[in-house]
Every structure is written in C-alpha cells, then in structure tokens.
Amino acid sequence: MRAKKSLGQHFLTSVPALGAIIEAGDIEKRDTILEIGPGRGVLTRELLAQGARVIAIEKDHELIALLGEKFKDAIRAKNLILVEHDILAWSSASLIPKKNNYKIIANIPYYITGAIIEKFLSVEHQPDHMVLLVQKEVAERVVAKNKKESILSLSVKVYGTPRIVRTVPRGSFTPAPTVDSAILSISNISRNNFIGVDEARFFALVKKGFGSKRKFLRSNIGANEKEFESCSIPLKARAEDITLNQWLCLAHTL
C-alpha cells in the first residue's frame, strides 16, 4: 500500500529505531497504549508483543482494512481496538475511562505534531508518558537544545519531562522524508506545576512575553523591577533566557 502525501505518511522500516521506541515506552504487560496513525502496523505488532492493550486510531480508510485483516486475531481477543477517526477530533474518553492510566506511543505525521502534543498534554485525562517519533528539529526545540526556551518548549516542560532518546535518519522510512527524525519522550506528565498557579494565566503570560522577541521581557509583560528581583530574573533578560520555574514564579507573582 502506497503512502499518502496528503496524510503525511512515512512508514517506519528501521528495526533499531523500532526497538528504541519500545524501550523508551517502558511498557508493562496490560498497559493501555494509544497509538496514533498505526500505518501498516509495524509498531502495533511490537506493542502487542509486549503484552499491551492497544487502541490504534487511523484516519486512512484503506489502512483500516489492511490492519483489520492483519490483526484480526488481536482484535477478536480484544487486545487491539482499531478506530477509524481523525485523532484531533477523537476523544480519549470514549475508550479510556478516567480511572485508567495510559501511554501514547506513535510515529505521528509531522504536520500535526504540535496539535497532538498540545491536545494530549492539556486534555483533562492526560497520558502518563508519551513517546513520539517527530521531526528532529521539533524535538530539539522541545528540549531547548540550544539553551533558548520557546513557547513550545515551555508548553511541554510545564506538564512533563522531555528528552531526545535518539535521532532517526530519513532513510529509516518509506518513503523517506526530506528531514531527519527523533524519538521524543515526555515522561512524568501531570499538572503539578499548576498547584497555586493558574494554568490559563501561565500560558497567557508566556505568549505575551514572547510577543516581541527583540524586546526585553520586562517591557513585553509590563513587570516592575521588584517583581523581577523576587523571581531572580535579570532585568535585561529576554523571554527565551528564563527558566520554567522563573516563568511559574512570574505567573504566581504578577
């Protein structure tokens, strides 16, 4: 079955990369795993082999038919639930009760990476852990590899702990994308940072702070010298220079 460019399909073929994804997922028997865009089922097969219960959301009708046939035994045994749906319009509440923990492990389309990360980190019933195969440059922005924070990196770090597991060269896929990829792990996902800090206020402040990157942060958010000193922030700091804890401090102080 040929990949559809309109759906951003790049099927993983690298056995080492597949193994690294599984290892990063730290899967235990009977874990509930949400897989986004299972494609031809290469990762699905490995998840099932770990003893996981897999919920696979696939938008491509032709792939649904292929997967239904390939994994008919797992579907019959209720180890795999195959759903034809757009992940951005799908609600986890329909299949994952609030009392149940779950993880997301997936090779996702590049063009909806940001939307998927935002959706599942901010959703009421968050996953415990996410392991995503994403564009390398996006993974590096999330972990702030260049030591410069961004709205994206702060939006991930406020909910969990991101790290790059390993890079995956473009030749590891068919068809090969034009850029390299990376396995991004986001662990310890919770809302603990928002105890005493309003979630909406934090994000509004961050967006305001990055509104004009050339200006000093104090000018962007209208803070005074005393407020910056209370959060141990240099007066001439820019938005990209301060840490998550300093942003949380500002959100609590202002």
ChimeraX commands (.cxc) that place a marker at each C-alpha (Angstrom):
marker #1 position 0.00,0.00,0.00 radius 0.5
marker #1 position 1.45,3.34,-1.08 radius 0.5
marker #1 position 1.86,6.20,1.39 radius 0.5
marker #1 position -0.45,9.19,1.03 radius 0.5
marker #1 position 1.38,12.50,0.97 radius 0.5
marker #1 position -1.80,14.34,1.98 radius 0.5
marker #1 position -1.82,12.44,5.29 radius 0.5
marker #1 position 1.90,12.91,5.93 radius 0.5
marker #1 position 2.54,9.17,5.81 radius 0.5
marker #1 position 6.12,7.93,6.21 radius 0.5
marker #1 position 6.21,4.27,7.25 radius 0.5
marker #1 position 8.99,3.29,9.66 radius 0.5
marker #1 position 11.21,0.45,8.43 radius 0.5
marker #1 position 14.18,0.67,10.82 radius 0.5
marker #1 position 14.34,-2.23,13.29 radius 0.5
marker #1 position 16.78,-0.39,15.65 radius 0.5
marker #1 position 14.51,2.69,15.74 radius 0.5
marker #1 position 11.50,0.49,16.43 radius 0.5
marker #1 position 13.35,-1.18,19.30 radius 0.5
marker #1 position 14.34,2.20,20.75 radius 0.5
marker #1 position 10.72,3.37,20.71 radius 0.5
marker #1 position 9.56,0.24,22.54 radius 0.5
marker #1 position 12.37,0.53,25.10 radius 0.5
marker #1 position 11.60,4.22,25.71 radius 0.5
marker #1 position 7.95,3.36,26.31 radius 0.5
marker #1 position 8.88,1.21,29.33 radius 0.5
marker #1 position 5.85,-0.97,28.59 radius 0.5
marker #1 position 4.44,-3.34,31.17 radius 0.5
marker #1 position 2.03,-6.16,30.46 radius 0.5
marker #1 position -1.58,-4.92,30.16 radius 0.5
marker #1 position -0.55,-1.26,29.80 radius 0.5
marker #1 position -3.05,0.69,27.74 radius 0.5
marker #1 position -1.27,2.23,24.76 radius 0.5
marker #1 position -2.80,4.80,22.43 radius 0.5
marker #1 position -1.16,4.56,19.02 radius 0.5
marker #1 position -1.77,7.42,16.61 radius 0.5
marker #1 position -1.54,6.58,12.92 radius 0.5
marker #1 position -0.51,2.91,13.05 radius 0.5
marker #1 position 0.09,2.86,9.28 radius 0.5
marker #1 position 0.99,-0.66,8.19 radius 0.5
marker #1 position 1.12,-1.91,11.78 radius 0.5
marker #1 position 4.87,-2.32,12.30 radius 0.5
marker #1 position 4.82,-0.58,15.68 radius 0.5
marker #1 position 1.41,-2.03,16.53 radius 0.5
marker #1 position 2.80,-5.54,16.26 radius 0.5
marker #1 position 5.65,-4.76,18.65 radius 0.5
marker #1 position 3.32,-3.11,21.17 radius 0.5
marker #1 position 1.08,-6.17,21.18 radius 0.5
marker #1 position 4.14,-8.41,21.58 radius 0.5
marker #1 position 4.90,-6.57,24.83 radius 0.5
marker #1 position 1.51,-7.63,26.17 radius 0.5
marker #1 position -0.02,-4.19,25.88 radius 0.5
marker #1 position -3.67,-3.40,25.17 radius 0.5
marker #1 position -3.51,-1.14,22.11 radius 0.5
marker #1 position -6.00,1.46,20.93 radius 0.5
marker #1 position -4.98,2.41,17.38 radius 0.5
marker #1 position -6.51,5.50,15.77 radius 0.5
marker #1 position -6.15,5.60,11.98 radius 0.5
marker #1 position -7.64,8.14,9.59 radius 0.5
marker #1 position -6.88,6.29,6.35 radius 0.5
marker #1 position -9.81,4.03,5.40 radius 0.5
marker #1 position -7.63,1.78,3.21 radius 0.5
marker #1 position -5.19,1.18,6.06 radius 0.5
marker #1 position -8.06,0.38,8.40 radius 0.5
marker #1 position -9.00,-2.51,6.09 radius 0.5
marker #1 position -5.38,-3.71,5.94 radius 0.5
marker #1 position -4.92,-3.53,9.71 radius 0.5
marker #1 position -8.26,-5.20,10.36 radius 0.5
marker #1 position -7.16,-8.22,8.38 radius 0.5
marker #1 position -3.57,-8.28,9.65 radius 0.5
marker #1 position -4.58,-8.11,13.32 radius 0.5
marker #1 position -7.92,-9.91,13.24 radius 0.5
marker #1 position -6.85,-12.32,15.99 radius 0.5
marker #1 position -5.73,-9.49,18.31 radius 0.5
marker #1 position -8.97,-7.62,17.59 radius 0.5
marker #1 position -11.02,-10.73,18.32 radius 0.5
marker #1 position -9.12,-11.20,21.59 radius 0.5
marker #1 position -9.78,-7.51,22.43 radius 0.5
marker #1 position -6.06,-6.80,22.74 radius 0.5
marker #1 position -6.36,-4.31,19.87 radius 0.5
marker #1 position -9.11,-1.77,19.35 radius 0.5
marker #1 position -8.93,-0.30,15.86 radius 0.5
marker #1 position -10.69,3.02,15.34 radius 0.5
marker #1 position -11.15,4.90,12.07 radius 0.5
marker #1 position -11.02,8.56,13.10 radius 0.5
marker #1 position -9.12,11.84,12.92 radius 0.5
marker #1 position -7.05,11.92,16.12 radius 0.5
marker #1 position -7.54,15.67,16.53 radius 0.5
marker #1 position -11.31,15.20,16.62 radius 0.5
marker #1 position -11.26,12.00,18.68 radius 0.5
marker #1 position -11.91,11.93,22.43 radius 0.5
marker #1 position -9.97,9.50,24.60 radius 0.5
marker #1 position -12.94,9.47,27.00 radius 0.5
marker #1 position -14.79,7.24,24.55 radius 0.5
marker #1 position -12.44,4.30,25.17 radius 0.5
marker #1 position -10.20,5.16,28.14 radius 0.5
marker #1 position -12.02,5.65,31.49 radius 0.5
marker #1 position -10.65,8.44,33.71 radius 0.5
marker #1 position -9.58,5.91,36.33 radius 0.5
marker #1 position -7.31,4.12,33.82 radius 0.5
marker #1 position -3.74,5.20,33.10 radius 0.5
marker #1 position -2.45,5.15,29.54 radius 0.5
marker #1 position 0.57,5.98,27.40 radius 0.5
marker #1 position 0.87,7.36,23.89 radius 0.5
marker #1 position 3.45,5.68,21.66 radius 0.5
marker #1 position 3.36,6.62,17.99 radius 0.5
marker #1 position 5.03,7.59,14.73 radius 0.5
marker #1 position 2.98,10.71,14.03 radius 0.5
marker #1 position 2.58,12.88,10.90 radius 0.5
marker #1 position 4.92,15.86,11.08 radius 0.5
marker #1 position 2.25,18.38,10.13 radius 0.5
marker #1 position 0.12,17.73,13.24 radius 0.5
marker #1 position 2.94,17.26,15.78 radius 0.5
marker #1 position 2.25,20.50,17.63 radius 0.5
marker #1 position -1.50,19.92,17.67 radius 0.5
marker #1 position -1.12,16.38,19.06 radius 0.5
marker #1 position 1.31,17.45,21.78 radius 0.5
marker #1 position -0.92,20.36,22.80 radius 0.5
marker #1 position -4.08,18.25,22.79 radius 0.5
marker #1 position -2.83,15.39,24.94 radius 0.5
marker #1 position -0.75,17.42,27.41 radius 0.5
marker #1 position -3.61,19.81,28.13 radius 0.5
marker #1 position -6.51,17.33,27.98 radius 0.5
marker #1 position -8.29,16.63,31.29 radius 0.5
marker #1 position -7.28,12.94,31.27 radius 0.5
marker #1 position -3.59,13.15,30.46 radius 0.5
marker #1 position -1.38,10.20,29.48 radius 0.5
marker #1 position 1.36,9.25,31.94 radius 0.5
marker #1 position 4.00,9.13,29.24 radius 0.5
marker #1 position 4.34,9.98,25.55 radius 0.5
marker #1 position 6.90,8.56,23.11 radius 0.5
marker #1 position 6.63,10.20,19.72 radius 0.5
marker #1 position 8.63,9.91,16.52 radius 0.5
marker #1 position 8.82,13.50,15.31 radius 0.5
marker #1 position 10.88,15.81,13.13 radius 0.5
marker #1 position 14.37,16.19,14.62 radius 0.5
marker #1 position 14.27,19.99,14.66 radius 0.5
marker #1 position 10.97,19.95,16.57 radius 0.5
marker #1 position 12.38,17.57,19.18 radius 0.5
marker #1 position 15.41,19.84,19.61 radius 0.5
marker #1 position 13.14,22.86,20.12 radius 0.5
marker #1 position 11.09,20.98,22.71 radius 0.5
marker #1 position 14.14,20.16,24.84 radius 0.5
marker #1 position 15.70,23.61,24.12 radius 0.5
marker #1 position 18.90,22.03,22.86 radius 0.5
marker #1 position 20.37,25.48,22.13 radius 0.5
marker #1 position 19.55,26.57,25.71 radius 0.5
marker #1 position 16.95,29.01,24.41 radius 0.5
marker #1 position 13.39,28.42,25.57 radius 0.5
marker #1 position 10.35,28.89,23.31 radius 0.5
marker #1 position 6.59,28.78,23.70 radius 0.5
marker #1 position 6.78,25.16,22.52 radius 0.5
marker #1 position 9.47,24.06,24.97 radius 0.5
marker #1 position 7.81,25.76,27.94 radius 0.5
marker #1 position 4.41,24.36,26.95 radius 0.5
marker #1 position 5.85,20.84,27.14 radius 0.5
marker #1 position 8.10,21.26,30.18 radius 0.5
marker #1 position 5.32,22.70,32.33 radius 0.5
marker #1 position 3.50,19.36,32.02 radius 0.5
marker #1 position 6.31,16.80,31.80 radius 0.5
marker #1 position 9.98,15.97,31.31 radius 0.5
marker #1 position 11.10,15.85,27.66 radius 0.5
marker #1 position 14.21,14.15,26.35 radius 0.5
marker #1 position 15.52,13.02,22.99 radius 0.5
marker #1 position 16.00,9.27,23.04 radius 0.5
marker #1 position 17.85,9.07,19.73 radius 0.5
marker #1 position 17.83,10.52,16.24 radius 0.5
marker #1 position 16.39,8.54,13.34 radius 0.5
marker #1 position 17.83,9.23,9.86 radius 0.5
marker #1 position 15.45,9.90,6.98 radius 0.5
marker #1 position 16.45,6.64,5.30 radius 0.5
marker #1 position 14.66,4.76,8.10 radius 0.5
marker #1 position 11.29,5.39,6.45 radius 0.5
marker #1 position 9.50,4.63,3.23 radius 0.5
marker #1 position 9.00,6.94,1.52 radius 0.5
marker #1 position 11.93,8.83,3.02 radius 0.5
marker #1 position 11.03,12.30,4.36 radius 0.5
marker #1 position 13.20,15.30,3.47 radius 0.5
marker #1 position 14.40,15.71,7.07 radius 0.5
marker #1 position 15.72,13.52,9.86 radius 0.5
marker #1 position 13.55,12.47,12.80 radius 0.5
marker #1 position 14.00,11.89,16.52 radius 0.5
marker #1 position 12.32,9.82,19.20 radius 0.5
marker #1 position 10.95,12.26,21.77 radius 0.5
marker #1 position 10.00,11.01,25.22 radius 0.5
marker #1 position 7.82,13.11,27.55 radius 0.5
marker #1 position 7.60,11.47,30.97 radius 0.5
marker #1 position 6.15,12.35,34.39 radius 0.5
marker #1 position 3.16,14.07,32.81 radius 0.5
marker #1 position 0.95,15.88,35.31 radius 0.5
marker #1 position -0.50,19.26,36.33 radius 0.5
marker #1 position 1.64,19.52,39.47 radius 0.5
marker #1 position 3.18,22.78,38.29 radius 0.5
marker #1 position -0.24,24.38,38.36 radius 0.5
marker #1 position -0.78,23.90,42.07 radius 0.5
marker #1 position -1.04,27.53,43.15 radius 0.5
marker #1 position -0.57,28.83,39.60 radius 0.5
marker #1 position -3.48,29.38,37.21 radius 0.5
marker #1 position -2.96,27.34,34.04 radius 0.5
marker #1 position -4.59,29.82,31.66 radius 0.5
marker #1 position -2.75,32.74,33.25 radius 0.5
marker #1 position 0.59,30.99,32.82 radius 0.5
marker #1 position 0.08,30.45,29.08 radius 0.5
marker #1 position -1.25,33.97,28.54 radius 0.5
marker #1 position 1.85,35.35,30.25 radius 0.5
marker #1 position 4.24,33.19,28.19 radius 0.5
marker #1 position 2.58,34.21,24.92 radius 0.5
marker #1 position 2.73,37.86,25.94 radius 0.5
marker #1 position 6.37,37.50,26.93 radius 0.5
marker #1 position 7.30,36.12,23.51 radius 0.5
marker #1 position 5.20,38.74,21.72 radius 0.5
marker #1 position 8.25,40.73,20.69 radius 0.5
marker #1 position 11.40,38.63,20.94 radius 0.5
marker #1 position 13.77,41.57,20.39 radius 0.5
marker #1 position 12.46,43.43,23.42 radius 0.5
marker #1 position 13.39,42.73,27.00 radius 0.5
marker #1 position 10.86,40.56,28.78 radius 0.5
marker #1 position 10.07,43.24,31.35 radius 0.5
marker #1 position 8.87,45.55,28.58 radius 0.5
marker #1 position 6.72,42.85,26.99 radius 0.5
marker #1 position 4.85,41.93,30.16 radius 0.5
marker #1 position 4.91,45.27,31.97 radius 0.5
marker #1 position 6.58,43.99,35.15 radius 0.5
marker #1 position 8.47,46.16,37.60 radius 0.5
marker #1 position 11.97,45.76,38.98 radius 0.5
marker #1 position 10.84,44.37,42.32 radius 0.5
marker #1 position 8.77,41.63,40.67 radius 0.5
marker #1 position 11.74,40.52,38.58 radius 0.5
marker #1 position 14.04,40.53,41.60 radius 0.5
marker #1 position 11.60,38.37,43.57 radius 0.5
marker #1 position 11.86,35.72,40.83 radius 0.5
marker #1 position 15.67,36.08,40.46 radius 0.5
marker #1 position 15.34,37.28,36.86 radius 0.5
marker #1 position 17.90,39.72,35.38 radius 0.5
marker #1 position 16.26,43.00,34.39 radius 0.5
marker #1 position 17.57,42.72,30.84 radius 0.5
marker #1 position 16.50,39.12,30.30 radius 0.5
marker #1 position 14.58,38.19,27.18 radius 0.5
marker #1 position 11.73,35.68,27.11 radius 0.5
marker #1 position 13.94,32.90,25.73 radius 0.5
marker #1 position 16.50,33.31,28.52 radius 0.5
marker #1 position 14.47,32.47,31.62 radius 0.5
marker #1 position 13.63,29.06,33.00 radius 0.5
marker #1 position 10.30,27.34,33.51 radius 0.5
marker #1 position 10.50,27.89,37.27 radius 0.5
marker #1 position 11.05,31.61,36.73 radius 0.5
marker #1 position 8.01,31.75,34.43 radius 0.5
marker #1 position 5.95,29.96,37.07 radius 0.5
marker #1 position 7.18,32.42,39.65 radius 0.5
marker #1 position 6.11,35.36,37.46 radius 0.5
marker #1 position 2.70,33.78,36.85 radius 0.5
marker #1 position 2.28,33.50,40.63 radius 0.5
marker #1 position 3.66,36.96,41.40 radius 0.5
marker #1 position 2.13,39.23,38.76 radius 0.5
marker link #1:1,2 radius 0.2
marker link #1:2,3 radius 0.2
marker link #1:3,4 radius 0.2
marker link #1:4,5 radius 0.2
marker link #1:5,6 radius 0.2
marker link #1:6,7 radius 0.2
marker link #1:7,8 radius 0.2
marker link #1:8,9 radius 0.2
marker link #1:9,10 radius 0.2
marker link #1:10,11 radius 0.2
marker link #1:11,12 radius 0.2
marker link #1:12,13 radius 0.2
marker link #1:13,14 radius 0.2
marker link #1:14,15 radius 0.2
marker link #1:15,16 radius 0.2
marker link #1:16,17 radius 0.2
marker link #1:17,18 radius 0.2
marker link #1:18,19 radius 0.2
marker link #1:19,20 radius 0.2
marker link #1:20,21 radius 0.2
marker link #1:21,22 radius 0.2
marker link #1:22,23 radius 0.2
marker link #1:23,24 radius 0.2
marker link #1:24,25 radius 0.2
marker link #1:25,26 radius 0.2
marker link #1:26,27 radius 0.2
marker link #1:27,28 radius 0.2
marker link #1:28,29 radius 0.2
marker link #1:29,30 radius 0.2
marker link #1:30,31 radius 0.2
marker link #1:31,32 radius 0.2
marker link #1:32,33 radius 0.2
marker link #1:33,34 radius 0.2
marker link #1:34,35 radius 0.2
marker link #1:35,36 radius 0.2
marker link #1:36,37 radius 0.2
marker link #1:37,38 radius 0.2
marker link #1:38,39 radius 0.2
marker link #1:39,40 radius 0.2
marker link #1:40,41 radius 0.2
marker link #1:41,42 radius 0.2
marker link #1:42,43 radius 0.2
marker link #1:43,44 radius 0.2
marker link #1:44,45 radius 0.2
marker link #1:45,46 radius 0.2
marker link #1:46,47 radius 0.2
marker link #1:47,48 radius 0.2
marker link #1:48,49 radius 0.2
marker link #1:49,50 radius 0.2
marker link #1:50,51 radius 0.2
marker link #1:51,52 radius 0.2
marker link #1:52,53 radius 0.2
marker link #1:53,54 radius 0.2
marker link #1:54,55 radius 0.2
marker link #1:55,56 radius 0.2
marker link #1:56,57 radius 0.2
marker link #1:57,58 radius 0.2
marker link #1:58,59 radius 0.2
marker link #1:59,60 radius 0.2
marker link #1:60,61 radius 0.2
marker link #1:61,62 radius 0.2
marker link #1:62,63 radius 0.2
marker link #1:63,64 radius 0.2
marker link #1:64,65 radius 0.2
marker link #1:65,66 radius 0.2
marker link #1:66,67 radius 0.2
marker link #1:67,68 radius 0.2
marker link #1:68,69 radius 0.2
marker link #1:69,70 radius 0.2
marker link #1:70,71 radius 0.2
marker link #1:71,72 radius 0.2
marker link #1:72,73 radius 0.2
marker link #1:73,74 radius 0.2
marker link #1:74,75 radius 0.2
marker link #1:75,76 radius 0.2
marker link #1:76,77 radius 0.2
marker link #1:77,78 radius 0.2
marker link #1:78,79 radius 0.2
marker link #1:79,80 radius 0.2
marker link #1:80,81 radius 0.2
marker link #1:81,82 radius 0.2
marker link #1:82,83 radius 0.2
marker link #1:83,84 radius 0.2
marker link #1:84,85 radius 0.2
marker link #1:85,86 radius 0.2
marker link #1:86,87 radius 0.2
marker link #1:87,88 radius 0.2
marker link #1:88,89 radius 0.2
marker link #1:89,90 radius 0.2
marker link #1:90,91 radius 0.2
marker link #1:91,92 radius 0.2
marker link #1:92,93 radius 0.2
marker link #1:93,94 radius 0.2
marker link #1:94,95 radius 0.2
marker link #1:95,96 radius 0.2
marker link #1:96,97 radius 0.2
marker link #1:97,98 radius 0.2
marker link #1:98,99 radius 0.2
marker link #1:99,100 radius 0.2
marker link #1:100,101 radius 0.2
marker link #1:101,102 radius 0.2
marker link #1:102,103 radius 0.2
marker link #1:103,104 radius 0.2
marker link #1:104,105 radius 0.2
marker link #1:105,106 radius 0.2
marker link #1:106,107 radius 0.2
marker link #1:107,108 radius 0.2
marker link #1:108,109 radius 0.2
marker link #1:109,110 radius 0.2
marker link #1:110,111 radius 0.2
marker link #1:111,112 radius 0.2
marker link #1:112,113 radius 0.2
marker link #1:113,114 radius 0.2
marker link #1:114,115 radius 0.2
marker link #1:115,116 radius 0.2
marker link #1:116,117 radius 0.2
marker link #1:117,118 radius 0.2
marker link #1:118,119 radius 0.2
marker link #1:119,120 radius 0.2
marker link #1:120,121 radius 0.2
marker link #1:121,122 radius 0.2
marker link #1:122,123 radius 0.2
marker link #1:123,124 radius 0.2
marker link #1:124,125 radius 0.2
marker link #1:125,126 radius 0.2
marker link #1:126,127 radius 0.2
marker link #1:127,128 radius 0.2
marker link #1:128,129 radius 0.2
marker link #1:129,130 radius 0.2
marker link #1:130,131 radius 0.2
marker link #1:131,132 radius 0.2
marker link #1:132,133 radius 0.2
marker link #1:133,134 radius 0.2
marker link #1:134,135 radius 0.2
marker link #1:135,136 radius 0.2
marker link #1:136,137 radius 0.2
marker link #1:137,138 radius 0.2
marker link #1:138,139 radius 0.2
marker link #1:139,140 radius 0.2
marker link #1:140,141 radius 0.2
marker link #1:141,142 radius 0.2
marker link #1:142,143 radius 0.2
marker link #1:143,144 radius 0.2
marker link #1:144,145 radius 0.2
marker link #1:145,146 radius 0.2
marker link #1:146,147 radius 0.2
marker link #1:147,148 radius 0.2
marker link #1:148,149 radius 0.2
marker link #1:149,150 radius 0.2
marker link #1:150,151 radius 0.2
marker link #1:151,152 radius 0.2
marker link #1:152,153 radius 0.2
marker link #1:153,154 radius 0.2
marker link #1:154,155 radius 0.2
marker link #1:155,156 radius 0.2
marker link #1:156,157 radius 0.2
marker link #1:157,158 radius 0.2
marker link #1:158,159 radius 0.2
marker link #1:159,160 radius 0.2
marker link #1:160,161 radius 0.2
marker link #1:161,162 radius 0.2
marker link #1:162,163 radius 0.2
marker link #1:163,164 radius 0.2
marker link #1:164,165 radius 0.2
marker link #1:165,166 radius 0.2
marker link #1:166,167 radius 0.2
marker link #1:167,168 radius 0.2
marker link #1:168,169 radius 0.2
marker link #1:169,170 radius 0.2
marker link #1:170,171 radius 0.2
marker link #1:171,172 radius 0.2
marker link #1:172,173 radius 0.2
marker link #1:173,174 radius 0.2
marker link #1:174,175 radius 0.2
marker link #1:175,176 radius 0.2
marker link #1:176,177 radius 0.2
marker link #1:177,178 radius 0.2
marker link #1:178,179 radius 0.2
marker link #1:179,180 radius 0.2
marker link #1:180,181 radius 0.2
marker link #1:181,182 radius 0.2
marker link #1:182,183 radius 0.2
marker link #1:183,184 radius 0.2
marker link #1:184,185 radius 0.2
marker link #1:185,186 radius 0.2
marker link #1:186,187 radius 0.2
marker link #1:187,188 radius 0.2
marker link #1:188,189 radius 0.2
marker link #1:189,190 radius 0.2
marker link #1:190,191 radius 0.2
marker link #1:191,192 radius 0.2
marker link #1:192,193 radius 0.2
marker link #1:193,194 radius 0.2
marker link #1:194,195 radius 0.2
marker link #1:195,196 radius 0.2
marker link #1:196,197 radius 0.2
marker link #1:197,198 radius 0.2
marker link #1:198,199 radius 0.2
marker link #1:199,200 radius 0.2
marker link #1:200,201 radius 0.2
marker link #1:201,202 radius 0.2
marker link #1:202,203 radius 0.2
marker link #1:203,204 radius 0.2
marker link #1:204,205 radius 0.2
marker link #1:205,206 radius 0.2
marker link #1:206,207 radius 0.2
marker link #1:207,208 radius 0.2
marker link #1:208,209 radius 0.2
marker link #1:209,210 radius 0.2
marker link #1:210,211 radius 0.2
marker link #1:211,212 radius 0.2
marker link #1:212,213 radius 0.2
marker link #1:213,214 radius 0.2
marker link #1:214,215 radius 0.2
marker link #1:215,216 radius 0.2
marker link #1:216,217 radius 0.2
marker link #1:217,218 radius 0.2
marker link #1:218,219 radius 0.2
marker link #1:219,220 radius 0.2
marker link #1:220,221 radius 0.2
marker link #1:221,222 radius 0.2
marker link #1:222,223 radius 0.2
marker link #1:223,224 radius 0.2
marker link #1:224,225 radius 0.2
marker link #1:225,226 radius 0.2
marker link #1:226,227 radius 0.2
marker link #1:227,228 radius 0.2
marker link #1:228,229 radius 0.2
marker link #1:229,230 radius 0.2
marker link #1:230,231 radius 0.2
marker link #1:231,232 radius 0.2
marker link #1:232,233 radius 0.2
marker link #1:233,234 radius 0.2
marker link #1:234,235 radius 0.2
marker link #1:235,236 radius 0.2
marker link #1:236,237 radius 0.2
marker link #1:237,238 radius 0.2
marker link #1:238,239 radius 0.2
marker link #1:239,240 radius 0.2
marker link #1:240,241 radius 0.2
marker link #1:241,242 radius 0.2
marker link #1:242,243 radius 0.2
marker link #1:243,244 radius 0.2
marker link #1:244,245 radius 0.2
marker link #1:245,246 radius 0.2
marker link #1:246,247 radius 0.2
marker link #1:247,248 radius 0.2
marker link #1:248,249 radius 0.2
marker link #1:249,250 radius 0.2
marker link #1:250,251 radius 0.2
marker link #1:251,252 radius 0.2
marker link #1:252,253 radius 0.2
marker link #1:253,254 radius 0.2
view
